[in-house]
Amino acid sequence: QVQLVESGGGLVQAGGSLRLSCAASGRTFGNYAMGWFRQAPGKEREFVAAISGRGSSTVYADSVKGRFTISRDNAKNTVYLQMNSLKPEDTAVYYCAATFGSGTTYSRAYEYTYWGQGTQVTVSS
């Protein structure tokens, strides 16, 4: 069982930056691929970024490529999402997710087993 707790959300002006963190329980964090998803009001949950267990592979949604960076610190059982050049359309609840399998990345929500409770990101224009 893996428990995930996100933090770092908030209100920021367009063009600003935020860094989200997701702390995971357990002693085998490196065995889990991690991902970030987001859900805006009235919209479906969408993929944002993912990282493999050792952090050697990453993948991004086209909408955030070049602006967001996913990373992880396995010694701290934490995955991060650095968000720069934020836009109003980035406003959403951001969720981190984990799935067993360290060798690759996963970009579909159904591939993830564990989910955090979400953190709100609001970007004002």
Solvent accessible surface area in square Angstrom, and as a share of the most:
residue,aa,sasa,rsa
1,Q,176,0.78
2,V,15,0.08
3,Q,121,0.54
4,L,11,0.05
5,V,88,0.50
6,E,7,0.03
7,S,60,0.39
8,G,37,0.36
9,G,31,0.30
10,G,31,0.29
11,L,132,0.66
12,V,25,0.14
13,Q,138,0.61
14,A,50,0.39
15,G,57,0.55
16,G,21,0.21
17,S,56,0.36
18,L,35,0.17
19,R,133,0.48
20,L,0,0.00
21,S,25,0.16
22,C,0,0.00
23,A,51,0.40
24,A,11,0.09
25,S,48,0.31
26,G,43,0.41
27,R,239,0.87
28,T,71,0.41
29,F,9,0.04
30,G,23,0.22
31,N,61,0.31
32,Y,28,0.10
33,A,0,0.00
34,M,0,0.00
35,G,0,0.00
36,W,0,0.00
37,F,3,0.01
38,R,15,0.05
39,Q,61,0.27
40,A,23,0.18
41,P,121,0.76
42,G,92,0.88
43,K,141,0.60
44,E,151,0.68
45,R,87,0.32
46,E,77,0.35
47,F,35,0.15
48,V,1,0.00
49,A,0,0.00
50,A,0,0.00
51,I,4,0.02
52,S,1,0.01
53,G,0,0.00
54,R,190,0.69
55,G,29,0.28
56,S,102,0.66
57,S,46,0.30
58,T,65,0.38
59,V,56,0.32
60,Y,45,0.17
61,A,21,0.16
62,D,122,0.63
63,S,63,0.41
64,V,0,0.00
65,K,119,0.51
66,G,81,0.78
67,R,33,0.12
68,F,5,0.02
69,T,72,0.42
70,I,5,0.02
71,S,48,0.31
72,R,32,0.12
73,D,45,0.24
74,N,56,0.29
75,A,101,0.79
76,K,137,0.58
77,N,34,0.17
78,T,14,0.08
79,V,0,0.00
80,Y,30,0.11
81,L,0,0.00
82,Q,58,0.26
83,M,0,0.00
84,N,61,0.31
85,S,57,0.37
86,L,2,0.01
87,K,83,0.35
88,P,55,0.34
89,E,122,0.55
90,D,1,0.00
91,T,36,0.21
92,A,1,0.01
93,V,42,0.24
94,Y,0,0.00
95,Y,35,0.13
96,C,0,0.00
97,A,0,0.00
98,A,0,0.00
99,T,11,0.06
100,F,140,0.58
101,G,19,0.18
102,S,28,0.18
103,G,67,0.65
104,T,64,0.37
105,T,33,0.19
106,Y,51,0.20
107,S,42,0.27
108,R,134,0.49
109,A,40,0.31
110,Y,175,0.67
111,E,49,0.22
112,Y,14,0.05
113,T,90,0.52
114,Y,45,0.17
115,W,77,0.27
116,G,10,0.10
117,Q,111,0.50
118,G,12,0.12
119,T,19,0.11
120,Q,85,0.38
121,V,0,0.00
122,T,48,0.28
123,V,7,0.04
124,S,42,0.27
125,S,133,0.86
